[in-house]
Amino acid sequence: MTKPRGQRFVKYSIRMDATNWTQDPAFCHRSRLGRVGVLIALIPVFSALGSLTAEPARAQTGTNVSIPASAVASPIAVTLQPNGAPSIYFRGAGNALWNERYSSGSWAATEIVFSGVESTPAVVNQPDGLASIFYEGSGGSIWNTWAVADSWDSSELVPAGAVSPPVVIAQLSGSPSVFFEGANGVLWNYWYVTGTWHSNALSDPDSVFSEPSAVSQPYAQGAPSVFVEGPNNSLSNYWYIPSEGTWGYANVRPGLIFSAPGAVTLPPTHYSPSATAEGANDSLINLRFGNYAPDTVASAESTFSSPGVTLQPNGWESIFVEGPNNSLSNYWYNFSYWGSATVAEAGSTYSAPAVTLQPDGSPSVFVEGPGGSLWNYWYVSGMWGKAEILSGGLQ
């Protein structure tokens, strides 16, 4: 939930106002090399190898409106195994960390960490295809647990101060880069380079009001671009500029964003970013890079969670949310309009969706169902299949 408090932001070389903004040429999301990923957990990115600096901060005051009580985030993290089958991670009974992986037509469960997991996990694949998992532990700590052959190793990354679950993406080297909201509304980045973790605060205090969403910039050597709910229910974007060794920043559209945003980069628009979030009155809002003009994807009383966003085969967004009466809704962009469909009927969905892609590019969606159950919905031959993976115990 967003936290009402005074706001400040970091000043960078950006010209902006309440309805539009442009960037100095060196700060544009651009690159001519690289391959875009379609899953936040699988997108390769590049992070700085040393300390990052910003221009001096200036103050701005304001107060955020609380997220509606019905807005919830996904309790599930999903990645792909080397064979393309899904592998999901979640917090189970007793705050344990569990993995369910799909193999040969069935799901196999493994308890990885027996206790102490205080948030939804985030997962990325290591260069060898094995998972590296990040989660919030006791006292606002951040922990990393990673697979090594047939065992798991763990270490504490951050001893205290985290107030949101972490998100993680892979650098071009395959090493992880982690983002989370820290104490006093500061956005933090930890990235791993040749055996050492580096860290940097990307924002001033009172700048961040949600867990982050991170994507790569294929036109900037795969550098990360991070989105959060910012001051006054706005959208804030932080992006790394390899040629400058600094982070750019923009804050746009106050009064529109009421959840953590889901972000992707769009091949049809030269891999420029797109962010989607719950809007006022439980609407669904999409903003694309340029002037970030808001596009209403779904009207009021349609959206009751943060969105899960991926790409269709045509390169445009496909968005999943918890809909009215605990249904599961899908919205997709078809060049000039938004299509919509109900994936699962009322009473089926009790969390934000986690989404991945099947080998053919069709979506596979995971949600919490009734009674802490875990369900999978996947699109095949023009219809949705479904299966219950876990009958209860999801925390």
C-alpha positions as CSV (number, residue, x, y, z in Angstrom):
1,M,0.0,0.0,0.0
2,T,1.3,3.5,-0.7
3,K,2.4,5.5,2.2
4,P,1.2,9.2,2.6
5,R,4.3,11.3,3.3
6,G,6.2,14.3,1.9
7,Q,7.9,13.8,-1.4
8,R,11.2,14.6,-2.9
9,F,12.8,13.7,-6.2
10,V,16.3,13.7,-7.8
11,K,16.9,16.3,-10.5
12,Y,18.5,15.1,-13.7
13,S,18.9,16.6,-17.2
14,I,15.2,16.4,-18.0
15,R,12.6,18.9,-19.1
16,M,9.1,18.0,-17.9
17,D,5.7,19.3,-16.9
18,A,2.6,17.7,-15.6
19,T,1.4,16.5,-19.0
20,N,4.4,15.9,-21.2
21,W,8.1,15.5,-21.1
22,T,11.1,15.2,-23.3
23,Q,14.6,14.0,-22.7
24,D,18.0,15.5,-23.6
25,P,19.3,13.4,-26.6
26,A,21.9,11.6,-24.5
27,F,19.2,10.3,-22.1
28,C,16.9,8.6,-24.6
29,H,16.1,4.9,-24.4
30,R,18.0,3.8,-27.5
31,S,20.3,1.1,-28.8
32,R,20.7,-0.6,-32.1
33,L,22.0,-3.9,-30.8
34,G,20.7,-6.7,-28.5
35,R,17.6,-8.8,-28.1
36,V,14.7,-7.9,-26.0
37,G,13.3,-10.4,-23.5
38,V,9.6,-10.7,-22.8
39,L,9.7,-11.7,-19.1
40,I,10.9,-9.4,-16.4
41,A,12.8,-12.3,-14.8
42,L,14.4,-13.3,-18.1
43,I,15.4,-10.0,-19.7
44,P,19.2,-9.5,-20.0
45,V,20.4,-6.1,-18.8
46,F,23.6,-4.2,-18.2
47,S,24.4,-2.5,-14.8
48,A,27.1,-0.1,-13.8
49,L,30.4,-1.5,-12.5
50,G,31.0,1.3,-10.0
51,S,29.3,4.0,-8.0
52,L,26.6,6.0,-9.8
53,T,26.1,9.7,-9.3
54,A,23.2,12.1,-9.7
55,E,22.9,15.9,-9.9
56,P,22.0,17.6,-6.6
57,A,18.5,16.9,-5.3
58,R,15.8,19.4,-5.0
59,A,12.7,19.2,-2.9
60,Q,9.1,18.7,-3.8
61,T,6.3,18.2,-1.4
62,G,3.1,16.3,-1.8
63,T,1.0,13.4,-0.6
64,N,0.1,10.1,-2.3
65,V,-3.4,8.7,-2.2
66,S,-3.6,5.2,-0.7
67,I,-4.0,2.3,-3.1
68,P,-7.5,0.8,-2.9
69,A,-7.6,-2.0,-0.3
70,S,-8.5,-4.5,-3.1
71,A,-5.3,-3.9,-5.0
72,V,-3.0,-6.8,-4.5
73,A,0.3,-8.0,-5.9
74,S,1.2,-11.5,-7.2
75,P,2.5,-14.0,-4.6
76,I,4.1,-16.0,-7.4
77,A,7.4,-15.7,-9.3
78,V,7.8,-17.6,-12.5
79,T,10.8,-18.4,-14.8
80,L,11.5,-21.0,-17.5
81,Q,13.6,-24.1,-17.2
82,P,16.2,-24.8,-19.9
83,N,13.6,-27.0,-21.7
84,G,11.1,-24.1,-21.8
85,A,8.8,-25.5,-19.2
86,P,7.7,-23.2,-16.3
87,S,9.1,-23.2,-12.8
88,I,7.3,-21.2,-10.1
89,Y,8.4,-20.0,-6.7
90,F,6.2,-18.9,-3.8
91,R,6.0,-18.5,0.0
92,G,4.2,-21.4,1.6
93,A,3.0,-22.3,5.1
94,G,5.4,-21.4,7.9
95,N,7.0,-18.7,5.6
96,A,8.9,-21.4,3.7
97,L,10.1,-21.0,0.1
98,W,8.7,-23.6,-2.3
99,N,9.3,-24.4,-6.0
100,E,6.9,-26.2,-8.3
101,R,8.4,-27.2,-11.6
102,Y,6.6,-28.7,-14.6
103,S,8.1,-31.9,-16.1
104,S,6.7,-34.7,-18.2
105,G,3.1,-33.7,-17.7
106,S,3.1,-33.1,-14.0
107,W,4.3,-30.7,-11.3
108,A,7.0,-31.6,-8.8
109,A,7.4,-29.7,-5.5
110,T,10.6,-28.9,-3.6
111,E,10.9,-27.0,-0.3
112,I,14.0,-24.8,-0.7
113,V,14.0,-22.6,2.5
114,F,12.1,-23.9,5.6
115,S,11.3,-20.5,7.2
116,G,12.0,-16.8,7.3
117,V,10.6,-15.8,3.9
118,E,8.7,-12.5,4.4
119,S,7.7,-11.6,0.8
120,T,7.0,-12.8,-2.6
121,P,10.2,-14.2,-4.2
122,A,11.8,-12.8,-7.3
123,V,13.7,-15.2,-9.6
124,V,16.2,-15.0,-12.5
125,N,18.1,-17.8,-14.3
126,Q,21.8,-18.0,-13.9
127,P,24.0,-18.4,-17.0
128,D,23.9,-22.2,-16.5
129,G,20.0,-22.1,-16.5
130,L,19.6,-22.7,-12.8
131,A,17.6,-20.4,-10.6
132,S,18.7,-17.5,-8.4
133,I,16.0,-16.4,-6.0
134,F,15.7,-13.2,-4.0
135,Y,13.2,-12.4,-1.2
136,E,12.7,-10.3,1.8
137,G,13.7,-11.8,5.2
138,S,13.1,-10.7,8.8
139,G,13.8,-7.1,9.7
140,G,13.7,-5.8,6.2
141,S,16.7,-8.0,5.0
142,I,17.1,-9.2,1.4
143,W,18.3,-12.8,0.9
144,N,19.6,-14.6,-2.2
145,T,19.2,-18.4,-2.6
146,W,20.6,-20.0,-5.7
147,A,20.8,-23.5,-7.2
148,V,24.1,-25.2,-7.4
149,A,23.9,-28.6,-9.2
150,D,21.6,-30.6,-6.9
151,S,21.7,-28.3,-3.9
152,W,21.0,-24.7,-2.8
153,D,23.2,-22.0,-1.3
154,S,22.0,-18.9,0.5
155,S,23.5,-15.6,1.6
156,E,22.2,-12.3,3.1
157,L,22.4,-9.5,0.5
158,V,21.0,-6.6,2.5
159,P,20.9,-6.7,6.4
160,A,17.9,-4.4,6.9
161,G,15.9,-1.6,5.4
162,A,13.9,-3.2,2.6
163,V,10.2,-2.3,2.6
164,S,9.1,-3.9,-0.7
165,P,9.7,-7.3,-2.3
166,P,12.8,-7.3,-4.6
167,V,12.6,-7.6,-8.4
168,V,15.6,-9.0,-10.3
169,I,16.7,-9.1,-13.9
170,A,19.9,-10.4,-15.5
171,Q,22.8,-8.3,-16.7
172,L,24.3,-9.0,-20.1
173,S,26.9,-11.1,-18.2
174,G,24.0,-13.2,-16.8
175,S,24.7,-11.9,-13.2
176,P,21.7,-10.5,-11.3
177,S,20.7,-6.9,-10.8
178,V,18.2,-6.4,-8.0
179,F,15.9,-3.5,-7.2
180,F,13.7,-2.7,-4.2
181,E,12.1,0.0,-2.2
182,G,14.2,0.8,0.8
183,A,13.6,2.7,4.0
184,N,12.2,6.2,3.6
185,G,11.0,5.6,0.1
186,V,14.4,5.2,-1.6
187,L,14.9,3.1,-4.7
188,W,18.0,0.8,-4.3
189,N,19.9,-1.2,-6.9
190,Y,22.3,-4.1,-6.0
191,W,24.2,-5.7,-8.8
192,Y,26.8,-8.6,-8.9
193,V,30.1,-8.3,-10.7
194,T,33.0,-10.8,-10.6
195,G,32.3,-12.1,-7.1
196,T,31.3,-8.8,-5.5
197,W,27.9,-7.1,-4.8
198,H,27.8,-3.3,-5.6
199,S,25.0,-1.0,-4.4
200,N,23.6,2.4,-5.1
201,A,20.6,4.5,-4.1
202,L,18.9,5.6,-7.3
203,S,16.5,8.2,-5.7
204,D,16.1,10.7,-2.9
205,P,14.0,9.8,0.1
206,D,10.2,9.8,-0.3
207,S,10.3,9.1,-4.1
208,V,9.1,5.5,-4.3
209,F,5.6,4.2,-3.4
210,S,5.5,0.7,-4.8
211,E,7.7,-2.3,-5.6
212,P,9.7,-1.7,-8.8
213,S,9.3,-3.1,-12.3
214,A,12.4,-3.5,-14.4
215,V,13.1,-4.1,-18.1
216,S,16.1,-3.8,-20.4
217,Q,16.8,-1.1,-22.9
218,P,17.8,-3.0,-26.1
219,Y,19.0,0.3,-27.7
220,A,21.3,1.1,-24.8
221,Q,23.4,-2.0,-24.4
222,G,20.6,-3.7,-22.5
223,A,20.8,-1.2,-19.6
224,P,18.0,-1.3,-17.1
225,S,15.0,0.9,-17.0
226,V,13.0,0.8,-13.8
227,F,9.4,1.9,-13.1
228,V,7.7,2.7,-9.8
229,E,4.7,4.5,-8.5
230,G,6.1,7.9,-7.7
231,P,5.0,11.0,-5.7
232,N,1.3,12.0,-5.9
233,N,0.3,8.7,-7.6
234,S,2.5,9.5,-10.6
235,L,4.7,7.2,-12.8
236,S,8.5,7.5,-12.1
237,N,11.1,6.0,-14.5
238,Y,14.8,5.6,-13.8
239,W,17.0,4.4,-16.6
240,Y,20.8,3.8,-16.8
241,I,22.8,5.6,-19.4
242,P,26.0,3.5,-20.2
243,S,27.7,6.3,-22.1
244,E,27.3,8.7,-19.2
245,G,27.6,6.2,-16.3
246,T,24.6,7.9,-14.6
247,W,20.9,7.3,-14.2
248,G,18.2,9.4,-15.9
249,Y,14.9,10.2,-14.3
250,A,11.5,11.4,-15.2
251,N,8.2,11.7,-13.3
252,V,5.0,12.0,-15.2
253,R,1.2,11.9,-14.9
254,P,0.4,12.6,-11.3
255,G,-2.9,11.3,-10.0
256,L,-3.1,8.3,-12.4
257,I,-1.1,5.4,-10.8
258,F,-2.6,3.4,-8.0
259,S,-0.5,0.2,-8.1
260,A,3.0,-1.1,-8.8
261,P,3.4,-0.7,-12.6
262,G,4.1,-3.6,-15.0
263,A,6.5,-2.8,-17.7
264,V,7.7,-4.2,-21.1
265,T,9.6,-2.8,-24.1
266,L,7.8,-2.8,-27.4
267,P,9.4,-4.1,-30.6
268,P,7.0,-2.2,-32.9
269,T,8.0,1.1,-31.4
270,H,11.8,0.4,-31.5
271,Y,11.7,-1.2,-28.0
272,S,10.5,1.9,-26.2
273,P,9.0,1.2,-22.8
274,S,5.4,0.7,-21.9
275,A,4.0,0.8,-18.3
276,T,0.6,-0.4,-17.2
277,A,-1.0,0.1,-13.7
278,E,-4.2,0.2,-11.9
279,G,-5.7,3.6,-12.2
280,A,-8.3,5.7,-10.3
281,N,-11.5,4.0,-9.4
282,D,-10.1,0.5,-10.2
283,S,-9.5,1.3,-13.9
284,L,-6.6,0.0,-15.9
285,I,-4.2,2.6,-17.4
286,N,-1.4,2.1,-20.0
287,L,1.3,4.7,-20.6
288,R,3.9,4.5,-23.4
289,F,7.2,6.3,-23.8
290,G,7.0,9.6,-25.7
291,N,4.6,11.9,-24.0
292,Y,3.3,9.0,-21.8
293,A,-0.3,10.0,-22.8
294,P,-2.6,7.8,-20.7
295,D,-4.6,5.2,-22.5
296,T,-7.6,3.7,-20.6
297,V,-7.4,0.0,-21.2
298,A,-10.4,-0.8,-19.0
299,S,-12.8,1.5,-17.3
300,A,-13.7,1.9,-13.6
301,E,-14.4,-1.2,-11.4
302,S,-12.5,-3.5,-13.7
303,T,-9.1,-3.9,-12.1
304,F,-8.4,-5.2,-8.6
305,S,-4.6,-6.0,-8.7
306,S,-1.4,-4.9,-10.1
307,P,-1.0,-6.1,-13.7
308,G,1.0,-8.9,-15.1
309,V,2.3,-7.9,-18.5
310,T,4.0,-9.7,-21.3
311,L,4.2,-9.4,-25.1
312,Q,2.1,-11.0,-27.8
313,P,3.7,-12.5,-30.9
314,N,2.9,-9.3,-32.7
315,G,5.1,-7.4,-30.2
316,W,2.3,-5.5,-28.4
317,E,1.2,-5.8,-24.7
318,S,-0.9,-8.6,-23.3
319,I,-2.1,-7.7,-19.7
320,F,-3.6,-9.8,-17.0
321,V,-5.3,-8.6,-13.9
322,E,-7.7,-9.8,-11.2
323,G,-11.0,-8.6,-12.4
324,P,-14.5,-8.0,-10.8
325,N,-15.7,-10.6,-8.3
326,N,-12.3,-12.3,-8.2
327,S,-12.3,-13.2,-11.9
328,L,-9.2,-13.3,-14.2
329,S,-9.2,-10.7,-17.0
330,N,-6.9,-10.4,-20.1
331,Y,-6.5,-7.3,-22.2
332,W,-4.4,-7.1,-25.4
333,Y,-3.4,-4.4,-27.8
334,N,-4.3,-5.1,-31.5
335,F,-2.5,-2.3,-33.3
336,S,-5.3,0.3,-32.8
337,Y,-7.6,-1.0,-30.0
338,W,-7.6,-3.1,-26.8
339,G,-9.3,-6.5,-26.9
340,S,-10.5,-8.1,-23.8
341,A,-11.6,-11.5,-22.5
342,T,-12.4,-13.2,-19.2
343,V,-9.9,-16.0,-18.7
344,A,-11.4,-17.4,-15.5
345,E,-14.8,-16.7,-14.0
346,A,-15.8,-15.1,-10.7
347,G,-14.4,-16.7,-7.6
348,S,-11.2,-18.0,-9.3
349,T,-8.6,-15.4,-8.7
350,Y,-7.3,-13.9,-5.4
351,S,-4.0,-12.3,-6.4
352,A,-2.3,-10.4,-9.1
353,P,-1.2,-12.7,-12.0
354,A,2.3,-13.9,-12.8
355,V,2.7,-14.5,-16.5
356,T,5.2,-16.2,-18.7
357,L,5.2,-17.4,-22.3
358,Q,5.0,-20.9,-23.7
359,P,7.5,-21.9,-26.4
360,D,4.9,-20.9,-29.1
361,G,4.6,-17.4,-27.6
362,S,1.2,-18.0,-26.0
363,P,0.7,-16.9,-22.4
364,S,0.7,-19.1,-19.3
365,V,-0.7,-17.4,-16.2
366,F,-0.4,-18.3,-12.5
367,V,-2.7,-17.0,-9.8
368,E,-3.7,-17.6,-6.2
369,G,-7.1,-19.3,-6.2
370,P,-9.6,-19.9,-3.3
371,G,-8.3,-21.1,0.0
372,G,-4.6,-20.4,-0.8
373,S,-4.6,-22.7,-3.8
374,L,-2.4,-22.2,-6.8
375,W,-3.8,-22.3,-10.4
376,N,-2.3,-22.2,-13.9
377,Y,-4.2,-21.0,-17.0
378,W,-2.6,-21.4,-20.4
379,Y,-3.7,-20.4,-23.9
380,V,-3.8,-23.2,-26.5
381,S,-5.6,-23.6,-29.8
382,G,-7.9,-20.6,-29.2
383,M,-9.0,-21.5,-25.7
384,W,-7.8,-21.5,-22.1
385,G,-6.7,-24.6,-20.3
386,K,-6.5,-24.7,-16.5
387,A,-5.1,-26.9,-13.8
388,E,-4.8,-26.7,-10.0
389,I,-1.1,-27.0,-9.0
390,L,-1.6,-26.7,-5.2
391,S,-4.8,-27.1,-3.2
392,G,-3.7,-24.8,-0.4
393,G,-0.9,-23.3,1.6
394,L,0.0,-20.3,-0.6
395,Q,0.9,-17.4,1.7
